């Protein structure tokens, strides 16, 4: 990714986003390609809200995916960017991989002023989503498939291929830290091909486009509402 422009630290971006969104929007949706730093950005946004004396809900789209053992046995047919038919694993790039109706119920509860609960996959604790919190941040690739409410600010984050692979190996997730780099790269290539034909088609619904640099700083691409400059 050869994007050029002014570089902002993650702290600068999170401050500007919260300055703009707090009191104006109820939700922040974050989508983008794998390894682009969506989870890290969401964490920093929550910390920025808390530094101002408020609280924020944070929802991981992975918690609303169909069980991975089930998905491994489901073959998904898709058409690649060259128009060729492919058959592969039902991964995060496909709408059918998510229990979107369950997450939409949580979102609608917030809109209607009602608390809701859900159980994260990587925790034994039940999470309570508080309707009176000023912001709810929903992060993950599948956020691109959610209906964008008028109270929602959308951020689309992308990174280059090397950054994606390096981050996947380092973060000890999905078992990729135990694979050879060539295997991680091969899996990333397939996911990116799927990403181009599904998630990228939804990119225009997002208000801010960020290009994550290797050190987790950002270059701003699209900024529909001029909140950065």
TARA-V666259 format. One record per backbone hydrogen bond with DSSP energy under -1.0 kcal/mol. NH is the residue of the N-H (numbers start at 1). CO is the residue of the C=O. If there is no record, write none. Layout:
nh->NH co->CO
nh->NH co->CO
This chain:
nh->8 co->218
nh->13 co->9
nh->14 co->10
nh->15 co->11
nh->16 co->12
nh->17 co->13
nh->18 co->14
nh->19 co->15
nh->20 co->16
nh->21 co->17
nh->22 co->18
nh->24 co->21
nh->25 co->21
nh->26 co->151
nh->27 co->151
nh->28 co->136
nh->29 co->153
nh->30 co->138
nh->31 co->155
nh->33 co->157
nh->36 co->33
nh->41 co->37
nh->42 co->38
nh->43 co->39
nh->44 co->40
nh->45 co->41
nh->46 co->42
nh->47 co->43
nh->48 co->44
nh->49 co->45
nh->50 co->46
nh->51 co->47
nh->52 co->49
nh->53 co->50
nh->54 co->49
nh->57 co->135
nh->59 co->137
nh->61 co->139
nh->63 co->60
nh->64 co->61
nh->65 co->62
nh->66 co->97
nh->71 co->67
nh->72 co->68
nh->73 co->70
nh->74 co->71
nh->76 co->88
nh->78 co->86
nh->80 co->84
nh->83 co->80
nh->86 co->78
nh->88 co->76
nh->91 co->89
nh->94 co->91
nh->97 co->94
nh->98 co->95
nh->99 co->64
nh->100 co->98
nh->103 co->99
nh->104 co->100
nh->105 co->101
nh->106 co->102
nh->107 co->103
nh->108 co->104
nh->109 co->105
nh->110 co->106
nh->111 co->107
nh->112 co->108
nh->113 co->110
nh->114 co->109
nh->116 co->129
nh->118 co->127
nh->123 co->120
nh->127 co->118
nh->129 co->116
nh->133 co->130
nh->136 co->26
nh->137 co->57
nh->138 co->28
nh->139 co->59
nh->140 co->30
nh->143 co->140
nh->144 co->141
nh->145 co->142
nh->146 co->143
nh->152 co->149
nh->153 co->27
nh->155 co->29
nh->156 co->208
nh->157 co->31
nh->158 co->210
nh->164 co->160
nh->165 co->161
nh->166 co->162
nh->167 co->163
nh->168 co->164
nh->169 co->165
nh->170 co->166
nh->171 co->167
nh->176 co->173
nh->178 co->175
nh->179 co->176
nh->184 co->180
nh->185 co->181
nh->186 co->182
nh->187 co->183
nh->188 co->184
nh->189 co->185
nh->190 co->186
nh->191 co->187
nh->192 co->188
nh->193 co->189
nh->194 co->190
nh->195 co->191
nh->196 co->192
nh->200 co->195
nh->202 co->199
nh->203 co->200
nh->205 co->202
nh->206 co->203
nh->207 co->154
nh->208 co->154
nh->209 co->222
nh->210 co->156
nh->211 co->219
nh->212 co->158
nh->213 co->217
nh->216 co->213
nh->218 co->8
nh->219 co->211
nh->221 co->209
nh->224 co->207
nh->226 co->223
